[in-house]
Amino acid sequence: MTTVTTRRIGLAVLLSCLTYIAALAQGAIQPVSWALSSTPEPSTAAGSHLTLDLTAHIDDGWHVYAFHQAENGPTPLRITADPNGTVQLAGTPSGTSPIKRHDTSFDLDTEIFDHQFTVHVPVLMKLSAAAGEQIGLDVRFQACNDHICLPPKTVHLTVPLKAAADIR
């Protein structure tokens, strides 16, 4: 290979890497989409318990770390409710079982979710609940593939609160 060809290849690789890093910085790579729902729809009844269903759809080749991780490992999945919000967490989430595997990026045994998973989140309606408010949860997670890990991210999800008379 000539020096000019080697430089062109090197420049092409460098530009590809810079483009990829720029896409990461702008949040263009979003391998996880989230949805929050409740069945039946939540009512305004103060003090009532209900379960919110948090579903994640994960792109092929990517995974999200589960709730329990080794110290100094990846960022574990964390679900929180706003302390000034409509609900408070009322128990341990349940749902899809994570996959246990050795993660070469961290050189640790980890628990992950891939493809799609659902977490059932028990909550308690606070006394201040009123029709028209949104029930909100924050989800903090880290997504990785076999080559890179994205920085941890927090998303805020909501589901509308219905008046008791609106529920059939």
Residue pairs with C-beta under 8 A, 6 or more apart in sequence:
23 29
24 148
24 150
29 150
31 58
31 59
31 61
31 62
31 143
31 145
31 150
32 56
32 57
32 58
32 59
32 62
32 64
32 141
32 143
33 56
33 57
34 54
34 55
34 56
34 57
34 139
34 155
34 157
35 54
35 55
35 57
35 157
36 52
36 53
36 54
36 55
36 135
36 137
36 157
36 158
36 159
37 52
37 53
37 55
37 159
38 50
38 51
38 52
38 53
38 135
38 159
39 53
40 167
41 159
41 160
41 162
41 166
41 167
42 50
42 52
42 125
42 135
42 159
42 161
42 162
43 161
43 162
43 163
43 164
43 166
43 167
44 125
44 129
44 130
44 131
44 161
44 162
44 163
44 164
45 125
45 129
45 164
46 125
46 126
46 127
46 128
46 129
47 124
47 125
47 127
48 124
48 125
49 90
49 122
49 123
49 124
49 125
50 122
50 123
50 125
51 120
51 121
51 122
51 123
52 87
52 120
52 121
52 123
52 135
52 137
52 159
53 118
53 119
53 120
53 121
54 79
54 93
54 95
54 118
54 119
54 120
54 121
54 137
54 139
54 157
55 116
55 117
55 118
55 119
56 64
56 113
56 116
56 117
56 118
56 141
57 115
57 116
58 64
58 113
58 114
58 115
58 116
58 117
58 143
60 115
61 145
61 146
62 114
62 143
62 144
62 145
63 99
63 112
63 113
63 114
63 143
63 144
63 145
64 77
64 112
64 113
64 114
64 117
64 141
64 142
64 143
65 73
65 74
65 75
65 76
65 77
65 110
65 111
65 112
65 113
65 141
65 142
65 144
66 76
66 77
66 98
66 110
66 111
66 112
66 113
67 76
67 77
67 78
67 93
67 98
67 111
68 76
68 111
69 75
69 76
69 108
69 110
69 111
70 106
70 108
70 109
70 110
72 106
72 108
73 103
73 106
73 108
73 110
74 103
74 105
74 106
74 110
74 142
74 144
74 149
75 140
75 141
75 142
75 152
77 113
77 119
77 139
77 140
77 141
78 139
78 140
78 141
79 89
79 93
79 119
79 121
79 137
79 138
79 139
79 140
80 89
80 137
80 138
80 140
81 87
81 88
81 89
81 123
81 136
81 137
81 138
82 136
82 138
85 126
85 135
85 136
86 125
86 126
86 128
86 129
86 133
86 134
86 135
86 136
86 161
87 123
87 124
87 125
87 126
87 129
87 135
88 123
88 124
88 126
89 121
89 122
89 123
89 124
90 122
90 123
90 124
91 122
92 122
93 119
93 120
93 121
93 122
94 119
94 120
95 117
95 118
95 119
95 120
96 113
96 117
96 118
96 119
98 111
98 112
98 113
98 117
99 111
99 112
99 113
99 114
100 109
100 110
100 111
101 109
101 110
101 112
102 108
102 109
102 110
103 109
103 110
103 112
103 144
105 144
105 149
121 137
123 135
129 161
130 161
131 161
131 162
131 163
131 166
132 160
132 161
132 163
133 160
133 161
134 158
134 159
134 160
134 161
135 158
135 159
135 160
135 161
136 156
136 157
136 158
137 156
137 157
137 158
138 154
138 155
138 156
138 157
139 154
139 155
139 157
140 152
140 153
140 154
141 152
141 153
141 154
141 155
142 149
142 150
142 151
142 152
142 153
143 149
143 150
143 153
144 150
